[in-house]
Amino acid sequence: MRVAEARSAADAAEFHALRLARTLDDKGRDGSPWSLEERARCRADLGAACRSAGASIDLLAAASGGSSVYSSVPIQRFRRDVQAVNLHALMNPDTNNELYGRILCGLEPNTPYL
């Protein structure tokens, strides 16, 4: 059950990563200007990919039991790496969702990094 849940979370991460990559490829190919909403959605996709990847790893780590926290067990390293990515300011799911939500509601972005 946990492996299936983890796979579903990984699939969600892949969806958002591929949509982000497709948007970047399309914009690079046609050279059209970026709208504020497109830029914010890309940030939201980045955050969603990071959050879903983290959820996937957390499910697998929890299913691994208490020994999964030992440094000799590879899953603990994967978990820390994904956690570090999720804490980065430009990848943080909460920060990116707030930004996208602000744009969708017609508010100004609250960051210069858009």
N, CA, C and O atoms as a GROMACS GRO file, in nm:
protein
  456
    1MET      N    1   0.082  -0.119   0.000
    1MET     CA    2   0.000   0.000   0.000
    1MET      C    3   0.088   0.127   0.000
    1MET      O    4   0.063   0.220  -0.076
    2ARG      N    5   0.189   0.128   0.086
    2ARG     CA    6   0.274   0.247   0.094
    2ARG      C    7   0.355   0.267  -0.034
    2ARG      O    8   0.378   0.381  -0.077
    3VAL      N    9   0.398   0.158  -0.094
    3VAL     CA   10   0.473   0.168  -0.220
    3VAL      C   11   0.384   0.228  -0.329
    3VAL      O   12   0.429   0.310  -0.408
    4ALA      N   13   0.258   0.186  -0.332
    4ALA     CA   14   0.164   0.241  -0.432
    4ALA      C   15   0.140   0.389  -0.406
    4ALA      O   16   0.136   0.468  -0.500
    5GLU      N   17   0.123   0.427  -0.279
    5GLU     CA   18   0.105   0.569  -0.247
    5GLU      C   19   0.229   0.650  -0.286
    5GLU      O   20   0.218   0.760  -0.340
    6ALA      N   21   0.345   0.594  -0.257
    6ALA     CA   22   0.470   0.663  -0.291
    6ALA      C   23   0.483   0.679  -0.442
    6ALA      O   24   0.527   0.783  -0.490
    7ARG      N   25   0.445   0.576  -0.515
    7ARG     CA   26   0.452   0.585  -0.661
    7ARG      C   27   0.358   0.691  -0.715
    7ARG      O   28   0.392   0.765  -0.807
    8SER      N   29   0.237   0.699  -0.657
    8SER     CA   30   0.142   0.802  -0.700
    8SER      C   31   0.196   0.942  -0.674
    8SER      O   32   0.180   1.032  -0.756
    9ALA      N   33   0.260   0.960  -0.558
    9ALA     CA   34   0.320   1.090  -0.528
    9ALA      C   35   0.435   1.120  -0.624
    9ALA      O   36   0.450   1.234  -0.669
   10ALA      N   37   0.515   1.019  -0.657
   10ALA     CA   38   0.624   1.038  -0.754
   10ALA      C   39   0.568   1.070  -0.892
   10ALA      O   40   0.624   1.152  -0.964
   11ASP      N   41   0.455   1.006  -0.928
   11ASP     CA   42   0.392   1.038  -1.056
   11ASP      C   43   0.344   1.182  -1.060
   11ASP      O   44   0.357   1.249  -1.163
   12ALA      N   45   0.291   1.231  -0.949
   12ALA     CA   46   0.247   1.371  -0.943
   12ALA      C   47   0.366   1.464  -0.957
   12ALA      O   48   0.358   1.566  -1.026
   13ALA      N   49   0.478   1.430  -0.894
   13ALA     CA   50   0.599   1.511  -0.907
   13ALA      C   51   0.644   1.514  -1.053
   13ALA      O   52   0.683   1.619  -1.105
   14GLU      N   53   0.639   1.399  -1.117
   14GLU     CA   54   0.679   1.392  -1.257
   14GLU      C   55   0.588   1.476  -1.346
   14GLU      O   56   0.636   1.545  -1.436
   15PHE      N   57   0.457   1.472  -1.321
   15PHE     CA   58   0.364   1.553  -1.399
   15PHE      C   59   0.402   1.700  -1.393
   15PHE      O   60   0.413   1.766  -1.497
   16HIS      N   61   0.423   1.752  -1.273
   16HIS     CA   62   0.454   1.895  -1.258
   16HIS      C   63   0.590   1.930  -1.317
   16HIS      O   64   0.606   2.036  -1.378
   17ALA      N   65   0.688   1.842  -1.300
   17ALA     CA   66   0.820   1.867  -1.357
   17ALA      C   67   0.814   1.868  -1.510
   17ALA      O   68   0.876   1.953  -1.575
   18LEU      N   69   0.739   1.774  -1.567
   18LEU     CA   70   0.729   1.769  -1.713
   18LEU      C   71   0.650   1.887  -1.769
   18LEU      O   72   0.682   1.938  -1.876
   19ARG      N   73   0.545   1.930  -1.697
   19ARG     CA   74   0.469   2.046  -1.744
   19ARG      C   75   0.557   2.171  -1.741
   19ARG      O   76   0.553   2.253  -1.832
   20LEU      N   77   0.635   2.184  -1.636
   20LEU     CA   78   0.727   2.296  -1.626
   20LEU      C   79   0.828   2.291  -1.740
   20LEU      O   80   0.852   2.392  -1.806
   21ALA      N   81   0.887   2.175  -1.764
   21ALA     CA   82   0.986   2.161  -1.871
   21ALA      C   83   0.924   2.188  -2.008
   21ALA      O   84   0.986   2.251  -2.093
   22ARG      N   85   0.801   2.141  -2.028
   22ARG     CA   86   0.733   2.163  -2.157
   22ARG      C   87   0.707   2.313  -2.178
   22ARG      O   88   0.723   2.364  -2.288
   23THR      N   89   0.668   2.381  -2.073
   23THR     CA   90   0.644   2.525  -2.083
   23THR      C   91   0.774   2.598  -2.118
   23THR      O   92   0.776   2.685  -2.205
   24LEU      N   93   0.882   2.561  -2.050
   24LEU     CA   94   1.011   2.624  -2.079
   24LEU      C   95   1.056   2.597  -2.223
   24LEU      O   96   1.103   2.686  -2.292
   25ASP      N   97   1.040   2.472  -2.266
   25ASP     CA   98   1.076   2.437  -2.404
   25ASP      C   99   0.994   2.515  -2.505
   25ASP      O  100   1.048   2.569  -2.602
   26ASP      N  101   0.863   2.522  -2.482
   26ASP     CA  102   0.774   2.593  -2.575
   26ASP      C  103   0.810   2.741  -2.581
   26ASP      O  104   0.814   2.799  -2.689
   27LYS      N  105   0.834   2.801  -2.466
   27LYS     CA  106   0.869   2.944  -2.463
   27LYS      C  107   1.003   2.968  -2.532
   27LYS      O  108   1.020   3.066  -2.605
   28GLY      N  109   1.098   2.879  -2.510
   28GLY     CA  110   1.227   2.893  -2.576
   28GLY      C  111   1.218   2.876  -2.726
   28GLY      O  112   1.289   2.942  -2.802
   29ARG      N  113   1.130   2.788  -2.769
   29ARG     CA  114   1.115   2.760  -2.912
   29ARG      C  115   1.045   2.875  -2.985
   29ARG      O  116   1.090   2.918  -3.091
   30ASP      N  117   0.935   2.923  -2.928
   30ASP     CA  118   0.858   3.026  -3.001
   30ASP      C  119   0.899   3.169  -2.966
   30ASP      O  120   0.860   3.263  -3.036
   31GLY      N  121   0.974   3.186  -2.859
   31GLY     CA  122   1.024   3.319  -2.824
   31GLY      C  123   0.919   3.417  -2.776
   31GLY      O  124   0.946   3.537  -2.766
   32SER      N  125   0.799   3.368  -2.746
   32SER     CA  126   0.693   3.459  -2.700
   32SER      C  127   0.723   3.509  -2.559
   32SER      O  128   0.788   3.439  -2.481
   33PRO      N  129   0.676   3.628  -2.527
   33PRO     CA  130   0.700   3.682  -2.393
   33PRO      C  131   0.623   3.602  -2.286
   33PRO      O  132   0.517   3.545  -2.313
   34TRP      N  133   0.678   3.600  -2.168
   34TRP     CA  134   0.616   3.531  -2.057
   34TRP      C  135   0.512   3.621  -1.991
   34TRP      O  136   0.538   3.739  -1.965
   35SER      N  137   0.396   3.567  -1.965
   35SER     CA  138   0.298   3.641  -1.885
   35SER      C  139   0.333   3.620  -1.738
   35SER      O  140   0.403   3.525  -1.702
   36LEU      N  141   0.283   3.708  -1.655
   36LEU     CA  142   0.304   3.695  -1.511
   36LEU      C  143   0.245   3.564  -1.460
   36LEU      O  144   0.305   3.497  -1.376
   37GLU      N  145   0.129   3.527  -1.511
   37GLU     CA  146   0.065   3.402  -1.467
   37GLU      C  147   0.147   3.279  -1.509
   37GLU      O  148   0.158   3.184  -1.432
   38GLU      N  149   0.203   3.281  -1.628
   38GLU     CA  150   0.285   3.167  -1.672
   38GLU      C  151   0.408   3.153  -1.583
   38GLU      O  152   0.445   3.042  -1.545
   39ARG      N  153   0.471   3.263  -1.551
   39ARG     CA  154   0.588   3.258  -1.466
   39ARG      C  155   0.553   3.206  -1.327
   39ARG      O  156   0.625   3.124  -1.270
   40ALA      N  157   0.442   3.255  -1.274
   40ALA     CA  158   0.400   3.210  -1.140
   40ALA      C  159   0.358   3.063  -1.143
   40ALA      O  160   0.386   2.990  -1.048
   41ARG      N  161   0.293   3.019  -1.251
   41ARG     CA  162   0.253   2.878  -1.260
   41ARG      C  163   0.376   2.788  -1.266
   41ARG      O  164   0.376   2.679  -1.209
   42CYS      N  165   0.479   2.832  -1.334
   42CYS     CA  166   0.602   2.754  -1.336
   42CYS      C  167   0.662   2.740  -1.197
   42CYS      O  168   0.710   2.633  -1.159
   43ARG      N  169   0.658   2.847  -1.122
   43ARG     CA  170   0.706   2.839  -0.983
   43ARG      C  171   0.618   2.744  -0.902
   43ARG      O  172   0.668   2.668  -0.820
   44ALA      N  173   0.487   2.749  -0.924
   44ALA     CA  174   0.396   2.657  -0.854
   44ALA      C  175   0.423   2.513  -0.895
   44ALA      O  176   0.420   2.423  -0.810
   45ASP      N  177   0.449   2.489  -1.022
   45ASP     CA  178   0.482   2.353  -1.068
   45ASP      C  179   0.611   2.304  -1.002
   45ASP      O  180   0.621   2.188  -0.962
   46LEU      N  181   0.709   2.391  -0.993
   46LEU     CA  182   0.834   2.356  -0.927
   46LEU      C  183   0.809   2.316  -0.782
   46LEU      O  184   0.859   2.214  -0.735
   47GLY      N  185   0.731   2.398  -0.712
   47GLY     CA  186   0.698   2.368  -0.572
   47GLY      C  187   0.619   2.239  -0.558
   47GLY      O  188   0.643   2.161  -0.466
   48ALA      N  189   0.524   2.216  -0.648
   48ALA     CA  190   0.442   2.095  -0.642
   48ALA      C  191   0.528   1.972  -0.668
   48ALA      O  192   0.509   1.868  -0.604
   49ALA      N  193   0.621   1.982  -0.760
   49ALA     CA  194   0.711   1.868  -0.786
   49ALA      C  195   0.795   1.838  -0.662
   49ALA      O  196   0.813   1.722  -0.625
   50CYS      N  197   0.845   1.942  -0.600
   50CYS     CA  198   0.926   1.922  -0.479
   50CYS      C  199   0.843   1.863  -0.365
   50CYS      O  200   0.888   1.771  -0.297
   51ARG      N  201   0.723   1.915  -0.345
   51ARG     CA  202   0.636   1.865  -0.238
   51ARG      C  203   0.600   1.718  -0.263
   51ARG      O  204   0.605   1.636  -0.171
   52SER      N  205   0.563   1.684  -0.384
   52SER     CA  206   0.524   1.547  -0.415
   52SER      C  207   0.641   1.450  -0.404
   52SER      O  208   0.625   1.338  -0.356
   53ALA      N  209   0.758   1.494  -0.447
   53ALA     CA  210   0.878   1.410  -0.432
   53ALA      C  211   0.906   1.386  -0.284
   53ALA      O  212   0.942   1.275  -0.244
   54GLY      N  213   0.892   1.489  -0.204
   54GLY     CA  214   0.911   1.475  -0.060
   54GLY      C  215   0.811   1.379   0.002
   54GLY      O  216   0.846   1.298   0.087
   55ALA      N  217   0.686   1.389  -0.041
   55ALA     CA  218   0.582   1.299   0.011
   55ALA      C  219   0.614   1.155  -0.026
   55ALA      O  220   0.595   1.065   0.055
   56SER      N  221   0.661   1.134  -0.146
   56SER     CA  222   0.696   0.999  -0.190
   56SER      C  223   0.806   0.940  -0.104
   56SER      O  224   0.795   0.827  -0.057
   57ILE      N  225   0.911   1.016  -0.083
   57ILE     CA  226   1.023   0.968  -0.001
   57ILE      C  227   0.979   0.948   0.143
   57ILE      O  228   1.019   0.850   0.206
   58ASP      N  229   0.899   1.039   0.197
   58ASP     CA  230   0.851   1.024   0.336
   58ASP      C  231   0.770   0.897   0.353
   58ASP      O  232   0.783   0.829   0.455
   59LEU      N  233   0.686   0.863   0.256
   59LEU     CA  234   0.608   0.740   0.264
   59LEU      C  235   0.699   0.617   0.265
   59LEU      O  236   0.678   0.525   0.344
   60LEU      N  237   0.799   0.617   0.178
   60LEU     CA  238   0.891   0.503   0.174
   60LEU      C  239   0.975   0.495   0.301
   60LEU      O  240   1.002   0.385   0.351
   61ALA      N  241   1.018   0.609   0.353
   61ALA     CA  242   1.097   0.609   0.476
   61ALA      C  243   1.014   0.560   0.594
   61ALA      O  244   1.063   0.483   0.677
   62ALA      N  245   0.890   0.604   0.602
   62ALA     CA  246   0.803   0.559   0.712
   62ALA      C  247   0.778   0.408   0.703
   62ALA      O  248   0.770   0.340   0.805
   63ALA      N  249   0.765   0.358   0.582
   63ALA     CA  250   0.744   0.214   0.565
   63ALA      C  251   0.870   0.135   0.595
   63ALA      O  252   0.864   0.014   0.615
   64SER      N  253   0.984   0.202   0.598
   64SER     CA  254   1.111   0.135   0.623
   64SER      C  255   1.135   0.110   0.771
   64SER      O  256   1.226   0.035   0.807
   65GLY      N  257   1.055   0.171   0.856
   65GLY     CA  258   1.069   0.148   1.000
   65GLY      C  259   1.174   0.236   1.064
   65GLY      O  260   1.234   0.322   1.000
   66GLY      N  261   1.196   0.212   1.191
   66GLY     CA  262   1.285   0.294   1.272
   66GLY      C  263   1.429   0.289   1.227
   66GLY      O  264   1.503   0.386   1.246
   67SER      N  265   1.471   0.181   1.169
   67SER     CA  266   1.611   0.170   1.126
   67SER      C  267   1.643   0.262   1.008
   67SER      O  268   1.760   0.279   0.973
   68SER      N  269   1.540   0.319   0.948
   68SER     CA  270   1.564   0.405   0.832
   68SER      C  271   1.634   0.536   0.868
   68SER      O  272   1.676   0.610   0.779
   69VAL      N  273   1.648   0.566   0.996
   69VAL     CA  274   1.714   0.690   1.036
   69VAL      C  275   1.867   0.674   1.047
   69VAL      O  276   1.938   0.774   1.061
   70TYR      N  277   1.915   0.552   1.041
   70TYR     CA  278   2.059   0.530   1.053
   70TYR      C  279   2.132   0.575   0.927
   70TYR      O  280   2.082   0.558   0.816
   71SER      N  281   2.250   0.631   0.945
   71SER     CA  282   2.325   0.683   0.831
   71SER      C  283   2.368   0.573   0.734
   71SER      O  284   2.402   0.603   0.619
   72SER      N  285   2.368   0.449   0.777
   72SER     CA  286   2.405   0.339   0.686
   72SER      C  287   2.291   0.296   0.595
   72SER      O  288   2.310   0.215   0.505
   73VAL      N  289   2.171   0.351   0.618
   73VAL     CA  290   2.054   0.315   0.538
   73VAL      C  291   2.031   0.425   0.434
   73VAL      O  292   2.008   0.540   0.471
   74PRO      N  293   2.038   0.391   0.306
   74PRO     CA  294   2.032   0.494   0.201
   74PRO      C  295   1.909   0.583   0.203
   74PRO      O  296   1.918   0.700   0.164
   75ILE      N  297   1.794   0.535   0.248
   75ILE     CA  298   1.673   0.617   0.239
   75ILE      C  299   1.683   0.743   0.325
   75ILE      O  300   1.622   0.844   0.293
   76GLN      N  301   1.761   0.737   0.433
   76GLN     CA  302   1.773   0.856   0.518
   76GLN      C  303   1.843   0.968   0.441
   76GLN      O  304   1.810   1.085   0.459
   77ARG      N  305   1.937   0.933   0.356
   77ARG     CA  306   2.006   1.035   0.276
   77ARG      C  307   1.912   1.095   0.173
   77ARG      O  308   1.910   1.216   0.153
   78PHE      N  309   1.833   1.008   0.107
   78PHE     CA  310   1.736   1.058   0.009
   78PHE      C  311   1.639   1.154   0.077
   78PHE      O  312   1.605   1.259   0.022
   79ARG      N  313   1.595   1.116   0.196
   79ARG     CA  314   1.497   1.199   0.268
   79ARG      C  315   1.557   1.336   0.302
   79ARG      O  316   1.491   1.438   0.284
   80ARG      N  317   1.679   1.337   0.350
   80ARG     CA  318   1.744   1.465   0.383
   80ARG      C  319   1.767   1.550   0.260
   80ARG      O  320   1.748   1.672   0.264
   81ASP      N  321   1.808   1.488   0.150
   81ASP     CA  322   1.832   1.563   0.027
   81ASP      C  323   1.704   1.629  -0.024
   81ASP      O  324   1.704   1.746  -0.062
   82VAL      N  325   1.595   1.553  -0.024
   82VAL     CA  326   1.468   1.609  -0.071
   82VAL      C  327   1.418   1.717   0.025
   82VAL      O  328   1.361   1.817  -0.018
   83GLN      N  329   1.438   1.697   0.154
   83GLN     CA  330   1.400   1.799   0.251
   83GLN      C  331   1.479   1.928   0.229
   83GLN      O  332   1.423   2.037   0.237
   84ALA      N  333   1.607   1.916   0.201
   84ALA     CA  334   1.689   2.034   0.176
   84ALA      C  335   1.640   2.110   0.053
   84ALA      O  336   1.634   2.233   0.054
   85VAL      N  337   1.605   2.038  -0.052
   85VAL     CA  338   1.551   2.103  -0.172
   85VAL      C  339   1.422   2.177  -0.140
   85VAL      O  340   1.403   2.290  -0.185
   86ASN      N  341   1.333   2.114  -0.062
   86ASN     CA  342   1.205   2.176  -0.028
   86ASN      C  343   1.221   2.300   0.058
   86ASN      O  344   1.130   2.384   0.064
   87LEU      N  345   1.333   2.314   0.125
   87LEU     CA  346   1.357   2.432   0.208
   87LEU      C  347   1.417   2.548   0.130
   87LEU      O  348   1.417   2.661   0.179
   88HIS      N  349   1.466   2.524   0.010
   88HIS     CA  350   1.525   2.630  -0.070
   88HIS      C  351   1.418   2.732  -0.108
   88HIS      O  352   1.307   2.695  -0.145
   89ALA      N  353   1.451   2.858  -0.099
   89ALA     CA  354   1.353   2.965  -0.118
   89ALA      C  355   1.282   2.960  -0.254
   89ALA      O  356   1.162   2.988  -0.261
   90LEU      N  357   1.353   2.926  -0.360
   90LEU     CA  358   1.291   2.925  -0.493
   90LEU      C  359   1.216   2.796  -0.524
   90LEU      O  360   1.148   2.787  -0.626
   91MET      N  361   1.229   2.697  -0.438
   91MET     CA  362   1.162   2.570  -0.461
   91MET      C  363   1.057   2.539  -0.356
   91MET      O  364   0.980   2.445  -0.372
   92ASN      N  365   1.053   2.617  -0.251
   92ASN     CA  366   0.962   2.591  -0.140
   92ASN      C  367   0.817   2.591  -0.187
   92ASN      O  368   0.769   2.690  -0.241
   93PRO      N  369   0.747   2.480  -0.167
   93PRO     CA  370   0.609   2.470  -0.216
   93PRO      C  371   0.516   2.577  -0.161
   93PRO      O  372   0.434   2.631  -0.235
   94ASP      N  373   0.527   2.608  -0.033
   94ASP     CA  374   0.436   2.708   0.025
   94ASP      C  375   0.460   2.846  -0.034
   94ASP      O  376   0.366   2.918  -0.067
   95THR      N  377   0.586   2.883  -0.046
   95THR     CA  378   0.620   3.013  -0.105
   95THR      C  379   0.570   3.023  -0.248
   95THR      O  380   0.514   3.126  -0.288
   96ASN      N  381   0.590   2.917  -0.326
   96ASN     CA  382   0.548   2.919  -0.466
   96ASN      C  383   0.397   2.918  -0.480
   96ASN      O  384   0.343   2.983  -0.570
   97ASN      N  385   0.327   2.845  -0.394
   97ASN     CA  386   0.180   2.846  -0.400
   97ASN      C  387   0.124   2.982  -0.359
   97ASN      O  388   0.026   3.029  -0.417
   98GLU      N  389   0.187   3.044  -0.260
   98GLU     CA  390   0.141   3.178  -0.221
   98GLU      C  391   0.157   3.275  -0.338
   98GLU      O  392   0.067   3.353  -0.368
   99LEU      N  393   0.270   3.269  -0.403
   99LEU     CA  394   0.295   3.356  -0.518
   99LEU      C  395   0.193   3.333  -0.629
   99LEU      O  396   0.134   3.428  -0.680
  100TYR      N  397   0.170   3.207  -0.665
  100TYR     CA  398   0.075   3.174  -0.771
  100TYR      C  399  -0.066   3.216  -0.732
  100TYR      O  400  -0.140   3.271  -0.814
  101GLY      N  401  -0.103   3.192  -0.608
  101GLY     CA  402  -0.235   3.233  -0.560
  101GLY      C  403  -0.254   3.384  -0.566
  101GLY      O  404  -0.361   3.432  -0.603
  102ARG      N  405  -0.152   3.458  -0.530
  102ARG     CA  406  -0.160   3.604  -0.538
  102ARG      C  407  -0.186   3.649  -0.681
  102ARG      O  408  -0.271   3.735  -0.706
  103ILE      N  409  -0.113   3.590  -0.775
  103ILE     CA  410  -0.129   3.628  -0.916
  103ILE      C  411  -0.269   3.590  -0.965
  103ILE      O  412  -0.335   3.668  -1.033
  104LEU      N  413  -0.315   3.470  -0.929
  104LEU     CA  414  -0.449   3.426  -0.970
  104LEU      C  415  -0.559   3.516  -0.915
  104LEU      O  416  -0.665   3.530  -0.976
  105CYS      N  417  -0.533   3.576  -0.798
  105CYS     CA  418  -0.632   3.666  -0.736
  105CYS      C  419  -0.616   3.811  -0.778
  105CYS      O  420  -0.685   3.899  -0.728
  106GLY      N  421  -0.524   3.836  -0.871
  106GLY     CA  422  -0.505   3.972  -0.921
  106GLY      C  423  -0.420   4.060  -0.831
  106GLY      O  424  -0.418   4.182  -0.847
  107LEU      N  425  -0.349   4.000  -0.737
  107LEU     CA  426  -0.262   4.077  -0.648
  107LEU      C  427  -0.122   4.085  -0.706
  107LEU      O  428  -0.085   4.007  -0.794
  108GLU      N  429  -0.046   4.176  -0.657
  108GLU     CA  430   0.092   4.192  -0.698
  108GLU      C  431   0.176   4.077  -0.641
  108GLU      O  432   0.146   4.027  -0.532
  109PRO      N  433   0.279   4.035  -0.714
  109PRO     CA  434   0.369   3.934  -0.655
  109PRO      C  435   0.439   3.992  -0.533
  109PRO      O  436   0.466   4.112  -0.528
  110ASN      N  437   0.467   3.908  -0.438
  110ASN     CA  438   0.532   3.955  -0.315
  110ASN      C  439   0.680   3.917  -0.312
  110ASN      O  440   0.740   3.902  -0.205
  111THR      N  441   0.738   3.902  -0.431
  111THR     CA  442   0.879   3.865  -0.438
  111THR      C  443   0.940   3.926  -0.566
  111THR      O  444   0.872   3.938  -0.668
  112PRO      N  445   1.065   3.965  -0.558
  112PRO     CA  446   1.132   4.014  -0.680
  112PRO      C  447   1.177   3.898  -0.770
  112PRO      O  448   1.222   3.921  -0.882
  113TYR      N  449   1.166   3.775  -0.722
  113TYR     CA  450   1.216   3.659  -0.794
  113TYR      C  451   1.104   3.593  -0.874
  113TYR      O  452   1.068   3.478  -0.850
  114LEU      N  453   1.052   3.667  -0.969
  114LEU     CA  454   0.947   3.612  -1.054
  114LEU      C  455   0.980   3.639  -1.195
  114LEU      O  456   0.904   3.601  -1.285
   0.00000   0.00000   0.00000
